[in-house]
Amino acid sequence: MTKPPFSSVILSVTILTLLSFILSSPFLTHALGSGSTLAIISATSTVCGVVSSQPTQSITCYRRPPLEENVTVQPNISFSSISGGSTFFCGLRSGGYAFLCWDTRNFKSQRVYINNTVVLQNLSVGDDQVCAIVNDTSNVNKTGTVKCWRGDGNISNQLPSEDDKYKSISSGFGFSCGILMESNRIKCWGNVTIARGIELGFGDMEMLSLEAGGLHVCGVNSSGLLVCRGDNKLGQLDVPPNNALEYSQLALGARHSCAIRKNNGSVVCWGGDGEYNVSEIQGVLFESIVSGSNFTCGLVSLDFSIMCWGPGWSNGSGTLPLGEVLPGPCVQSSCSECGLYPQSGTLCSGSGNICKPCGFNASKLTPLAPPPLPSAPPPSIVPKSSPSKELKTGLLVFAIVGSVGGFAGLCTIIYCLWTGVCFGKKKVHNSVQPTITRDGSNGGMTSNNSGLISRSSTIRRQSSRAMRRQRSGTSSKHADRAEEFSLAELAAATNNFSLENKIGAGSFGVVYRGKLRDGREVAIKRGETGQKMKKFQEKESAFDSELAFLSRLHHKHLVRLVGYCEDGDERLLVYDYMKNGALYDHLHDKNNIEKISSVINSWKMRIKIALDASRGIEYLHNYAVPSIIHRDIKSSNILLDANWTARVSDFGLSLMGPGSEQDYNYRPPKAAGTVGYIDPEYYGLNVLTAKSDVYGLGVVLLELLTGKRAIFKSGDNGGTPTSIVDFAVPKIMVNELGKILDARVGPPEPNEAEAVELVGYTAMHSVNLEGKDRPTMTDIVANLERALSLCDVSHGSISSGTISIVSD
């Protein structure tokens, strides 16, 4: 057989590679039965979406007339995707560790699944079943397997084999199908007749994506062509003639199919006996589409509003009063691989980013040259290039590659000479990605293609004078940089470290307020200048720790590192100035203790501060790569900026987390922390896990509720020191929280009582003696988000909601 010309091979490989990037993106899975930020619940004619431009990516729903209404779905917490069935829909929590479902006839919620180590992805709802792909951080062999539930929330026995691993799945009426990891073939389960027929219809065809409708499935094959299999009573399989890459996102109903044209965002529909006329949406461009059984809705590119059409949507195709809906999930990532989605920061309101799919352009995308269609002549009779032309093409490719390599090498040499890095000269503090290995994650929610996160159980530090390199998984593609200041600059900024500029103390020294020459207000932490070797080594260790961690951490609820100074024995760190000081001072300082008018003397503000701090700690545990255990969570390390936003500070005692919370072979050098906040399990057994930070935050929650110090003296017991845990927990356990609440705040209003009660129960579980009995930081964030939302509007008894208190 005649070999295809060299240039054709290059073109074919390029096309297939780009197809793999473009068409396997999660943005291209928007259909009945697949997770998206938009969902349709057919039987109740309800449309739901994940709201945009809000710090919490909660869910809102719209029901069409005659029951026309907008419904704000509770609990008010963040979700990454939702998927709709016949009468209910489900939402996957941000991070994938839990999902909830709601019956749209009464919007009563039910938490179906929660597990901090076995997280889920690709949530897929059919008419009365729910499936998801497993990402088991404790057992890599289970990653890619599928779990399924019935519509009532009970485990389903209609499952694929545990030996099968899937890239993606989608569910229809009584069946589900998925693309196998190894072979890219379609495999289906559920209703035997339907599932087997669809599976046989695709045969050995390799697929890049698939979407399920009522009784049919469509997808893009490895050649980039759109194909459909299954029931075709109303022409739902009669795909319009298409070239490779012509159609991208699919939405399949019971009797019809729709797709978005990649080059301009317009929609085409087929099947349904001609009832799905798209003339009413002519000229409208869509980011994504999703179908119910008898109508389709789309996310409009212009303003992220929702439009619906089809025979099941009788009130026209106007814009729904649903508000803006996210075009994709907000994730804790810098999206350095493929860039940010346009308006990402605004759409996520600073609580994450929307990543642009690799190879996908949200605006116009020029289709690639298609490979030969089936009707084209076989390769043996296709005219081929002459040997001289083929040789020229090959030489051209190598010439281009060689030129690029040579240019890159030249640039490297110039940079090396200019910066002096090659000769050991230090310019700035750089942070780049370390080599990280581990077996499991500590409830982490960031995933790569394998679905696992790599973390280190040790810290590798270079000499204090050498360049330090580390970067978290959320930093940018380029190295993060902390400014290097001279000692003279910082002395001038603090009036030579005068006492009137002293504002506190940290893990390794005194903190001063300063003003840099460019006008920036900063806080400068200066290490103690004692000459004893042990004290110097401790100072050096704390300085290294803060510099290593904070130079790679970027989160609105962590104090930002501005720069540093190393000059002889002097070690200084420069931070953003927190105008409103430490939470401890507002709760316990003698000058503030009697101030009834203090800003923090409202239950809503105290819960907001607790939520801010918990989000910062959750970032350290779940999104920093490697994960970080703070080891000194206390109210004096929670600072308040000019807007009363709380930020976690002081990383002098922090360590990288062990492989997982269950790794009891991990032993830190020695127990460290502050009396009253130290985890008893850590202090007594020298067992450090992320749950040690949970204990410290639990004590802070009790401080916010009672107004008392972690260790206080009470006149009622003769001045004997009392732990706030021993004081408060017994009262909370017998439902007497109201007797110990801080009198400066006053009794909670009716709409605040449930919120304060929820904070109390969360604090009580957080200070359990054993770490395994404490909630994770993600659970705490979820509870505090709900508590804060309850401060605005009363939602009834606490027992009617879902409290995320679980043990591992």
N, C-alpha and C positions, 0 to 999 in steps of 0.2 A: 504494500500500500504506500502511496506517495506521501511523504511527510509534508505537513503544512509549512509554509515559509516562516522564517525566523520572525519577521515583523508581525505575522498573524498570531504567533505564539505569545509574543510580548503583549499584543493588544488583548488577547483573550484572557491572559492572566491578570492584566490590569483591570479589565471589566469585572471579572469574577471576584477579585479582591475588593473592589469598591462596592460591588453588590452586597458582599458579606457585611461590610461596615454599615452601608446605608439601610439595608432592608432588615437587619436583625435588631435595630434599635427599638427600645421600649416605647418610643413615641409612635411607633407604627402598629401598635396593638390596641385599636379602639373599636370594639365590636360588642354585640350582645355576647355576654359571657366572658369578657376580658376586662382586666383592670384598667382604669383610666382616671382622669380627674372629673369625668362626667359620667352619669349613669341614668338609665331609663328603667322605671318599674312599670311594666306594661298594663297590668290589670287595674291599677289605680291611676293610670295616666299621670304619673309623677316623674318629674325630672329633677335630679340632684346634681350638685357640683361642689368641688372644693374651692372655697372662696380665695380670692387673690387680694394682694395689697393689705394683708393683715398679719400681725406677728404670729397668730395661731391659725394654721391652715385647717379651719373647721369646715363643717358641711352645712349647706343650706339647700332647701328643696322647694319646688313649686308644683302645686297641683292645679290642673286646668279646671275651668268651670264644669259643672255647677259648684264644686267645692273649691273654688279658686282661693288660694291662700299661699303665703310664703311661710315656711316652717324652718326655724333655726334648730338644727338637730343638736341634741345633748348626748354626751357631754361635750363641752366646748374645748376640744383638744385637737391636736394636729394629726392629719391623715395624709398618707402619700397617694392612695388610690381608692376608688370605689367601684363597685360592679353591681348591676341590678338584675333581679330575677322577675318572677311573676307578680308577687305581692310584697316582696321584701328586697332590701339591698344590704350589702355589707361594705365595711370600710376597713382598710388595712392601716394600722397605726404607723406613723412615721418611724422608720427603723425596722418594721416588719415583725416585731415580737408579739403582737396581739392583733386580733380583729374582732369587731363588733358587728352585729346585724340589727336592723330595724324593720319592723312590720309597718308599712306605710299606711295601714288603715288606722293606726293609733300612735305611730312613731315611738312605741315602747322599745327600748334598747335591750339587747342581750349580748353579753360578752361571751363569745364562743370559744376563744382560744387565747392563751397567754403563756409564753415560755421565753425566758431570757437567753437561752443558749440555742434553742431550735427556732430560728426566725424563719419567716415565710416571705415569699415573693410571688409575683404573677397571680394575684388573687383572681379567681375565675368563677363567676356565678352563672348557672343555667336557669331553667325555669324553677327548679326546686332542689338544687344541689349546689354545693360550694366546694371548690378544690383550690389547692395552692401548692407551689413547689417548695420543698424543704431546703433550708440552708442551715445545716446542723454544724455549729461551730465546735461541738465536742466530739463529733464523729463524721469525718470527711466522707466515709463510705455511704452515708445516708443523704448527703447533699445531692440534690437533683431528683430525689424520689418525690412522690406526690401523696398528700393527705386530702381526704374528702369528708364532707359532712352533709347530712340531709338538711332540708330547709328548716327543720325544727331544732337544729343545733346539735343533734346527736351524730355520732360517728357513722359514716356510711360504709357498707360492706362492698360497694361497687368501686373497686380500686384497681389500678394497674399493678403489675408485679413489682415487688420491692427490688427486683434486679434491674428494672428499667430506670434510666436516668433521663430527665427531660430538660430541654432548653427553654421551652415555653409551652403553655397549655391554653385551651379555650373550651368553653362549655356551651352546649345547646340544650334542646329539649330532651332530657333523659339520658344524655351521653356527654362525654368529654373526649377531646383528642389532644395530642401533644406531639412535639417534634423531638425525637430521640437524640441525645447528645452525640453518640458515636456515629450513627449512620445518617442523621438528618432525615430519616423516614418518618412517616406519620403512623402513630399507633393510637387506637381509640378504645374506650371502655364504657361501661354503663349498659344501656339497652342493647342487648346482644345483636339483634337484627340490624339496627341502624348503625351501630358502631362498626360491626364487621363489614357491612356494605361500603361504608365510607373508606375504611382502611384498605379494602381490596381495590377500591376505585383509584386510590393514589398509588398503590403497588409499590414499586421500588423507586419511585420518583423522589429525588432529594429536594427538600423544601427549606426556604429561608424564613418564612413566616406563615401563620395560619390564623383564621378566625372562624368561629362556629356561629351558625345561625340556628333557625328552628330545627331543620332536619338536613342541613347541608353545611359544607365547609369550603371556604376559599382560602387561597394563599398564593404567595409568590414562590416559584420554584427556583432552582439554582441557575437557571438561564435568565432570570429576571422577569419571566412571563407570569401573568395572572391566570390561575386555573381554579376550577371549582368541581366538587364531587358531591354526590348525595341525591336527595329528592329534587326533581325538576318539573313538578306538576305545573308550575306557573312561570317557568322560564328563569328561575333564580340561578341556574347554572350557565345560562347563555351569555357568557362574558363577551362584551363588545371586542372587536378585533383590537389587539394591543401590541405595542412594541415593548421591548425590555425597558424597565424603569418608567413606563408611562403612568402606571397607577401605584399609589403607595398605601395610604391608610384605608382600611376596609371597615365596613359596618354591615352586618348581616342580620336581617330580621327573620320572621317565620316564613315569609313568602317572597322576599326580595333581597337584593344585595346592592350596596353602594360603595363607591371608592372615590378617593380624592386624586385628581390629576396632579402629579408632582410638579409639573412645570409652571402651573399658575394657581393652584389651590382651589380650583372649581371642582364641583361634584357631579358625578354621573351615576345613575341608578338603573337597574334592569330587573326583570321579573315582576311579580305582583300583578300580572295581567294588565300592565300598562297604567296602574293606579299611582305609580310613584313618579309623577311628572315633576321634573326639576325646573320647569320654567318659572315657578314662583320664587326660586332662589337664584335666578339668572343674574350673573354679575357679582354675586356674593362669594368671597373667598374664605376658606375655612382652614383653621389650624388642625382640627381633628373632628371626627364624626363618631356617633355611636347609635345603635339601633335597638328599639324594643321590638316586640313581635310585629307591630303594624304601623310604626312610624319611626322616623330618624331625626336626630337632632345634631347640630354642629356648633362648634366653637368658632365664632366669627373672628377673622384675623384682625379686622380693623379696631375693635374695641373689647374683645374677649367676652362679648355677650353671647347669648344662646338663641338660636333659631331652630324651629322644628317644622317638619312637613310630612305629608303622607296621609292615607285614608284614616288612620287612627288618631290623627290630630286635627280635629274639626274646626278649631278657631283660628285658621289661617297660619301664615308663616311669619308673623311678626316677631319682634324681639321679646323674649320672656322677661318678666320683672324679677330676674334672679340675681342681678348684679354681675360683676366680673368674676370669671372662673379661671383658675390657673391653667395654663397650657401644658404643664408638666409638674412633677413633684418637686418641692423645695428640699434640697439635700444639703448636708454639712460637707460641702466640697468646694474647692476653688475652681473646679471644672477646667483644670489646666490642659487636659488631653485634647478636648475638642472645642473649648471655649464656652462662654456664657450665652444663654439664650437672651435675645434682646429684652431690655427692661427687667432683667432678672432680679436685681436688687430691689426695685420698686415693687415688683409683683410678690416677692417673698417678704417685703417689709423688713429687711435686715435680718431675718431669722433663717437664712440659708440661701442657696442659689439654685436656679434651674439650669441644668447643663444642656448644652446643645448636642444632639446626637452626632457622633462622628460621621462625617461625610454628608450630613443633612443640612441643607440651607433652608431656613424657614421662609425666605422670600423666594424669588425665582431660582430654579435650578435647571440648568441646561442638560437635557438627557444625554447620557453617554451613547456613543455609537453602538447599536445593538449587535449581538452576535448573530450568525446566520440563522434565519427562521427555519422551521422544519421543511418548508417547501423549497428551500435553497438547494442548489446542486451539491452533491457530496464532495468532500475535500479532494477526492481523486481527480475531479474534472474542473475544479476551480483553477483558473489561470494563476500560475505562481510567478513570483518575481524571478528575475534572472539572477544567477549566482553573484554577479558583480553588485547588483542592487542590494541583495541580501547581505553581502559582506559589508557594504557601505553602512547599512542600517545598524549592524552589530557594532562596527567601529564607532559609529556616532554615539551609540548608547554608552560604550565604555569611555569614550572621550568626555562625555558629559559628566559621568560619575567620577572620573579621574580629576576633572577640573574642579568639581565641587569639593572633593576631598583635599586637593592641593590648596584651594582657597581657605578651607577651614583650618588646615594645618598652619598656614601663614598667619591667619588671625590669632591662633592660639599662641604662636611665638611672640607676636607683637604685644598681646595682652600680658604674657608672662614677663616680658622685659619691662613694660610700662608700669605694671603694678608692683613688681618686685616679689611676687609670690614665690617664684621659682627659687629665690635666694633667702626665703625665710622671713621677708619683711612683712609686717602686719599693717593692713590698711583699715579694714573694718571687721566687725564680727559677722561672719557668714554662717548661714545655716542651710545645709543641703540634706537630702534624704539619706538616712543611715541604712546599713544593711540590717534587716530585721528578720528574725525567724521565730516561729512559735507554732504550737499545735492547735490551740483554740483561742477564742476571744472571750472577753469579759462582757458579754452582752452587747458587743459592738454592733453598730448598724450600718457602717460604711462597708460596701462590698466591691470587689473587683470582678473580673470575668469568672473566676473560680468560685466566687461567693464567700471567700474567706479573707480575713484580715490578718496581716502579720504583725506581731508585736515582739518586743524584746523584754527579757526579764532582768536585764542588767543595763547599767549606764556606762558607756565608754566615754571617758573624758580625756582630752589631751591636756598638756601643760597649760596653766593659766595664761601664759604668754603666747601660746600657739593659737592658731585659728581654730575656733570651735565650729563643728558642723553638725547640725541636726535640723530636721524640718518635719512638721506634722503633716498628716495627709491632707490638711485643709489649706496649706499655704500655697502660694502661687507657684507658677512654673519656674520663675526665677528665684534666686536666693534672697531670703529675707535679710534685712540689714538693720542692725542697731547702731546708732551713732556712737562714735568714740569721742569723749570729752577729755579735756585736760583738767588737771586738778585746779589750776588757776581759774579756769572758766567756772567751775562749780563753786569754788570758794567765793568768787565775786558774786555769783547768783544768790548766795546765802548770807552775804555780809560776813564772810569768813566764819561760817558755821556758828553764828551767834545764837545765844540762848533764846532770844525772842523769836527766832525762826524755827525753833525746835517744835515739832508737832507730834512726835511719838517715837516708838521704837519697833524694830522688826526682828527677824530671826538672827541677824548677825550684826546689828548696829542701830544707830540713832537715825531718825528720819527728820529731815528739815524741809521747810517750804522754801522754794527758790524761784527766781525769775531770770530766765536766760536772756542773752543780749538781744535776741530777736523778739522778745516780749512774751514768750511762752511761759506760763506758770507750770512748775513741775514740783514733784516731791523727790528729794534726793536722800537715799539711804547710804549712810557712811559706816563702813565697818569699824569696829573698835580697833584702836591702834596699839594695843598692848603687844609687848615684844616676846611674850612666852610662846614657845613653839606650839604647844597644844592649842592655845587660844587662836594662834594664827592659822593653824591647820583647820580648825573648826570654821573660822571666818572664811577661809579660802573655799572650803567645801560648800558652805551656804551660798557664797557668791557664785561659784561655778554652777550650782544647782539652779538658782534663779535665772542666771544668764542663759543657761542651756535650754531651760524650759520656756521662759517668757519670750525669747527671741523667735520661737517657732509657734507660739500660741496666739491666735487672733480671734477674739470673741468679745461681744459687747458686754458680757458679764464677767470678764477677767480684766484686771488692771493692766493697762498697756505699758510695756517697757519702751522708753524713749531711747535710752542709751546707757553707757557705762564708762567707767574710768579705772584704769590700772596704772598706778604710778608708785613704784617702789613697793612698800608694804601697804599702800592705800588701795582699798577696794570700794568703789562707789557704784550704785545703780540709780538710774534716773527714770522716773515714772511720770505718767500723767498725774496732774494734781487733782485730788478728789476734794472738792470744795466743802462738802458737808460731812467730812470726817468719817469716823468708824461707827458702825451700828452700836457697838458696846457703849460708846460715850452717850449716845442718845437714850439708851436704856438705863445706864447705871452711873454715869458721871454725876457728881454732886451738884454741878451747876445746871444739869438738865433734869434731874430726877423729879423736881417738883413742877416742871413746866407742863401744865395741862394743855397748853396751846401748841405744843410741838407738832410738827408736820407728821411725825410717825405715830402720833396718838390717835389713829383711826385704824379699825380692823382691816379695812381694804388696803391701806398703805402698808401695814405690817405684812399682810399676806403677799402683796406685790413684791416687797423686799425679799421675802422668803422664796418666792418663785424665781426672782432674778438670780439669787445666789444658787438655787438648786439647778438652774439651767447652766450656769457656769461650771458647776461640779459635774453635771451630766456630760458636758462637752469633754472634760478631762477624762472621764471614764470611758466614754463610748465613741468619741470622734477624734480625739488626739491619737496619732499613730507614731510611736507606741502609746498605749494608754498611760495615764498619770494618776497616782494616788497622792493627794495633797498632804495628808498626815497631820495637818494642824488647822482643821476647820473650827472656827470659833467666831464669836460676834465681833471681836476686835480685828479680825482679818476679813471682815465684810465691810467694804468702804462704799460711801455714797457720793456720787458726782453731783454736779450743779443741778441736774434734773431729778435728783433723788433716785437715780438708777443704781442698783446695788451691783458691786463688782467684787469678786474674790481676789484676795491679794496674798502676798508673802509665800513664795514657793521655796524658801530656803530649806525646808525639811522634806520636800517632795521627792518621790521616787517613781521610777517607771513601774507599772503594774506587773504582777506575775502573769504567767500564761493564761490563767483563768482564776475565778473566785474559788474554785475547788482545789487549787494547787496548794495543798498544805505542806509541800516540801520546800516552799519558798520561805526563806528566813531573812528579813532585813537585818542590817548590822545591829541595831538595838532599838528598843521602843523609844519613840519620841512623840512629843506633843505637849499639850497643856493640861494640867490637872483639872478635872471636871469635864473635860471633853474627850479624853483618851478612851478608846474602845477597850473595855475590860478584857475581851478575848485577845487583843493585841498586847495589852500590858502584861497579862498573866501568862500567856502561852507564846508570845512573840510571833503570833500568826497575823500577818498583814494582808488584807484584801481590800477591795474597793468598799466593802461594807464597813470598814473602819471610818471612812469619811462620812458614810451614812449615819453612824452613831454621833459623830461631831455635829452634823447638821440637825439631828434630832434634838440635841441639847439646845442648839440655837432656836429651834422652833418652840421649845418650852420656855426659853427666855422671852421670846416675842409674845407668847400667850400670857405668861405670869408677870413679866417685868422683873423677875429676880435673877441674880447672878447664878452661874453654873454651880458655885459653892457659896453659900450665904449663911449668915448667922441670924437666927431668929430669936426674938425675946421670949417666945413661947417655950423654948427648950433650954433656957439658961445661957444662950449665946453659943451653944455647941454648933460647929460647922455642919451644915446639912447640904446634901447633894440635891440639886433641882430635880433629878430623876427620881430619887426616893420621895421627894415632896409631892411631885405632880402626878406620876404614873398611877399610884393607888387611887387618886381622886378621879382620874379619867376612866379607870377600869370600872368604877361603880357609878358612872354617869353623873359625876359631881364636878365637872370641869368649870361650871359657872362660879363655883365657890373660890376658885384660885385665879381667876382672870385678873389682869392688871387693871386696877381701879382707875388709873389715869386715862384709860381709853373709854371706860364706861361699858355698860351692858350692851351686847350686840343688838342691832336692830333686827326686826323679824327676818329680813332677807339676808342678814349676816350670820344669824345663829347657826344655820346648817354649815356655812363655810368655816366658822370657827371650830365647830365640832369636828369637821373633817380634818382640819389641821391638827387638832388634838389627837385624834386616832392615828393619824400619820406619824406624829411625833412619838406616840406610845410604842408603835411597832418599830420605829427607827432605832430606839434605844434598848431593844431586846438584848439579852446577855450574849446570845450566840448570833454570829453573823448570818447564818443560814436562815434565821427567822426574821431577818430584817428585809424590807423592800429594797429594790434597786433604785438608783437615782432616777431612772426613767419612770418608774412607778410614782415616785414622789413628785416629779414634775407634773405628771398627769393629774394627780390629786390636787396639787396647788393650782393648776390651771382651772380645774373645775371649781375649786373654792373661790378663786378670784371672780369667776363668772357668776357665782351664786351671790356675790356681794351686790350685784346690780339688780337682779330680779330673783324673787323667791321661786323655787322649783319644787316645793313640797318636802316631804320627809326624806331624810338621808337614806333610809332603808330602800327607797325606791330606785336609787341610782346604783352605779357600779363603783366600788372603791377598789383601787388597784393595790391591794395589800396581799402580796404573795411571798412565799419563800421558795428558795431554789430546791 
